[in-house]
């Protein structure tokens, strides 16, 4: 297995901090560790491995950015920050850090829904869509799920009140949900709604694509409609991902800045749905 990124701790401020008082000074400890241990050692033995700091909830992004990027001796060892979603969106703060430190990576390194696994939960799927799209709009460079596959045993028709048990884990005896659930007793694989939501981004946004401004003019509840767009560096191909979080179908006209893509006729998106539009380069003037 090739390792490209390394994190020095996980969620210490939000979880372990409550149990170990010495983590109150964790930023100072991380600075020392980066300066004298991890940074110099990795630079020699694994120069291609990048260090991500924070690996905690997004509300702390500005806090970590000030601590990790202000001192040039520390900053040279830190490629960026890892972000979690558990205490809210914080898209404005993430975008501020993205603009202040455009040379640094921002990676969403942990997200999951709990308790337990619930089959075909659209509400859980939309939570993924909302967060991934908001993070990308704010300048985040990548998004990673906490669980790819989890196991259950002989579980049928789970609900939010009685989910399938995938745990216990450190936070919940019932466990978490995952994009793919495998029932080892019934010999079934359940591809969950988040699996297909993630696919709208991972299948169509290619490495090297550049995010561009996406403008929508739609009828109905304009606050329910959001989009994020990407332009291929190698061609003029444009990928647009749209999310309708409202209760009604919305008709819209699409305009992507930095390309000549302007829809001639209105398109539409169904209520409570995610939609991806890929326009090949030969159809863009």
C-alpha positions in Angstrom: 0.0 0.0 0.0 1.3 3.4 -1.0 0.8 6.2 1.7 0.5 9.7 0.4 -0.7 11.6 3.5 -0.1 11.2 7.3 -1.9 12.7 10.2 -0.4 13.1 13.7 -3.6 12.7 15.8 -7.3 12.2 15.4 -10.1 14.3 16.9 -8.2 15.0 20.1 -9.8 18.4 20.8 -13.3 17.1 20.4 -13.0 13.6 21.9 -9.8 12.7 23.7 -9.5 16.2 25.0 -12.4 15.6 27.3 -10.5 12.7 28.9 -6.9 13.8 28.9 -6.1 17.3 30.3 -2.6 17.4 28.8 -4.2 17.7 25.3 -5.0 21.2 26.3 -1.5 22.0 25.1 -1.6 19.7 22.1 -0.8 22.4 19.5 2.5 23.2 21.3 3.2 19.5 21.5 2.5 19.1 17.7 4.7 22.1 16.9 7.6 20.5 18.8 7.0 17.0 17.3 6.9 18.5 13.8 10.0 20.6 14.3 12.2 18.0 15.9 10.8 14.5 15.1 8.2 13.9 12.5 9.0 16.7 10.1 12.7 16.1 9.7 12.4 12.3 9.8 9.8 12.1 7.1 11.6 14.6 4.9 14.6 12.2 4.9 13.0 8.8 4.9 9.7 9.4 3.0 9.9 12.8 1.3 6.7 12.1 -0.8 4.5 11.6 2.3 2.6 14.8 3.3 1.6 15.7 6.8 -1.9 16.9 7.6 -2.6 18.6 10.9 -5.9 19.1 12.8 -7.9 16.0 11.8 -10.7 17.4 13.8 -14.0 19.2 13.4 -14.3 22.1 11.0 -15.0 24.7 13.7 -11.3 24.5 14.6 -10.0 25.1 11.0 -9.0 28.7 11.5 -7.6 27.9 14.9 -5.3 25.2 13.5 -4.4 27.3 10.4 -3.1 30.1 12.6 -1.1 27.7 14.8 0.3 25.5 12.0 0.9 28.0 9.2 2.1 31.2 11.0 5.5 29.9 11.9 7.4 29.2 8.7 9.6 26.6 10.4 6.5 24.6 11.3 4.5 25.4 8.2 7.2 23.9 5.9 6.4 20.4 7.3 2.6 20.8 7.1 1.0 20.2 3.8 -2.5 21.0 5.0 -5.4 20.3 7.4 -7.8 17.3 7.8 -11.4 18.2 8.5 -14.3 16.4 10.2 -18.0 17.3 9.9 -19.5 16.3 13.3 -20.3 19.8 14.7 -21.8 21.5 11.6 -21.0 22.9 8.2 -18.5 25.8 9.0 -18.2 26.3 5.2 -17.4 30.1 5.7 -14.5 29.4 8.0 -13.1 26.7 5.7 -13.4 29.0 2.7 -11.6 31.7 4.6 -8.7 29.4 5.4 -8.7 28.2 1.8 -8.3 31.8 0.5 -5.7 32.8 3.2 -3.5 29.7 2.6 -4.2 28.7 -1.0 -0.9 26.7 -1.1 -2.1 24.3 1.6 -4.3 21.2 1.2 -7.7 21.0 2.9 -9.0 17.4 3.0 -12.2 16.2 4.6 -10.8 13.2 6.3 -13.7 11.8 8.4 -17.4 11.7 8.1 -20.0 9.1 9.0 -23.7 8.8 10.1 -24.9 7.0 13.2 -26.4 5.2 15.0 -26.0 1.9 13.1 -27.0 1.1 9.6 -30.3 2.1 8.0 -31.0 0.8 4.5 -32.0 3.2 1.7 -32.0 6.3 4.0 -32.4 9.3 1.7 -31.9 11.7 4.6 -28.5 10.2 5.4 -27.6 10.3 1.7 -28.5 14.0 1.5 -26.3 14.7 4.5 -23.4 13.4 2.4 -24.4 15.4 -0.7 -24.8 18.7 1.3 -21.4 18.3 3.0 -19.4 17.2 0.0 -20.8 20.0 -2.2 -20.4 22.6 0.5 -16.8 21.6 1.2 -15.9 21.6 -2.5 -17.5 25.1 -2.9 -15.4 26.3 0.1 -12.2 25.1 -1.5 -11.7 21.7 0.0 -9.5 19.4 -2.2 -10.8 16.0 -1.3 -13.4 14.1 0.8 -12.9 10.8 2.6 -15.6 8.6 4.3 -14.9 7.2 7.8 -16.2 3.8 6.7 -16.2 2.2 3.3 -17.7 -1.1 4.2 -19.3 -2.4 7.5 -20.6 -5.8 8.5 -23.9 -6.7 10.0 -25.4 -10.1 10.9 -28.9 -11.3 10.0 -30.4 -7.8 9.9 -33.6 -7.0 8.0 -35.7 -3.9 7.7 -33.7 -1.6 10.0 -35.2 1.8 10.9 -33.8 5.0 12.5 -35.1 3.8 15.8 -33.9 0.2 15.4 -30.9 0.3 13.1 -28.6 -2.6 12.2 -25.8 -3.0 14.7 -22.3 -2.4 13.2 -20.5 -1.6 16.5 -19.5 -1.2 19.1 -17.0 1.6 18.5 -15.4 4.3 20.6 -18.4 6.6 20.4 -21.5 4.4 20.1 -22.3 0.8 21.1 -24.6 0.5 18.0 -21.9 1.7 15.6 -22.1 3.7 12.4 -23.5 3.5 8.9 -21.4 3.0 5.8 -21.9 3.4 2.0 -21.7 -0.4 1.7 -23.2 -2.8 4.3 -22.4 -6.6 4.1 -24.7 -9.1 5.9 -22.4 -12.0 6.6 -25.3 -14.3 7.7 -27.8 -13.5 4.9 -25.0 -13.3 2.4 -26.2 -9.9 1.0 -24.5 -6.7 0.1 -26.5 -3.4 0.5 -25.3 -0.5 -1.6 -26.5 2.5 0.5 -27.7 5.9 -0.7 -24.4 7.6 0.3 -22.6 5.1 -2.0 -24.5 6.5 -5.0 -24.2 10.1 -3.8 -20.4 9.8 -3.5 -20.4 8.4 -7.0 -21.8 11.7 -8.4 -18.5 13.2 -7.4 -15.9 10.4 -7.6 -17.0 9.1 -11.0 -17.3 12.3 -12.9 -14.8 14.8 -11.3 -11.4 13.8 -12.6 -8.0 14.3 -10.9 -6.7 17.6 -12.1 -10.1 19.2 -12.8 -10.4 22.8 -11.6 -13.4 24.1 -9.8 -15.1 27.0 -11.5 -18.0 29.3 -10.6 -21.4 27.8 -11.2 -24.4 30.2 -11.6 -28.0 29.0 -11.6 -31.1 30.9 -12.5 -34.0 28.8 -11.4 -37.7 29.1 -10.5 -39.2 28.0 -7.3 -37.2 27.9 -4.1 -33.8 29.2 -5.2 -32.3 28.5 -1.7 -33.0 24.8 -2.3 -30.9 24.6 -5.4 -27.1 24.5 -5.3 -24.3 23.4 -7.6 -20.6 23.0 -8.0 -18.8 22.8 -11.4 -15.4 21.6 -12.6 -13.5 22.4 -15.8 -11.0 19.9 -17.2 -7.5 21.2 -17.7 -6.8 18.9 -20.6 -10.0 19.8 -22.5 -13.0 22.1 -22.2 -15.1 19.3 -20.6 -17.4 20.7 -17.9 -18.9 18.7 -15.0 -21.7 20.2 -13.0 -23.3 18.6 -9.9 -26.6 19.9 -8.7 -28.5 19.3 -5.5 -32.2 20.1 -5.0 -33.0 19.9 -1.3 -36.5 21.3 -1.7 -39.9 19.7 -2.0 -40.6 20.8 -5.6 -39.1 20.3 -9.0 -37.0 23.2 -10.1 -36.4 24.4 -13.6 -33.1 26.2 -14.2 -30.7 27.8 -16.7 -27.0 27.0 -16.2 -24.1 29.3 -16.7 -20.5 28.2 -15.9 -17.9 31.0 -15.6 -14.5 30.4 -17.1 -16.1 28.4 -19.9 -18.6 29.2 -22.7 -21.2 26.9 -21.3 -24.6 28.5 -21.2 -27.8 26.5 -21.5 -30.1 27.5 -24.3 -33.1 25.8 -22.9 -34.1 25.4 -19.2 -33.4 22.0 -17.5 -35.0 20.6 -14.4 -34.1 18.7 -11.3 -36.5 16.6 -9.3 -37.2 17.4 -5.6 -34.8 15.9 -3.1 -32.4 14.7 -5.7 -28.8 15.0 -6.9 -28.0 15.3 -10.6 -24.7 15.4 -12.6 -24.4 17.0 -16.0 -21.3 16.2 -18.0 -20.8 18.4 -21.1 -18.0 17.0 -23.4 -15.6 19.5 -24.9 -16.9 19.1 -28.5 -20.3 20.5 -27.4 -18.9 23.6 -25.8 -18.3 26.6 -28.2 
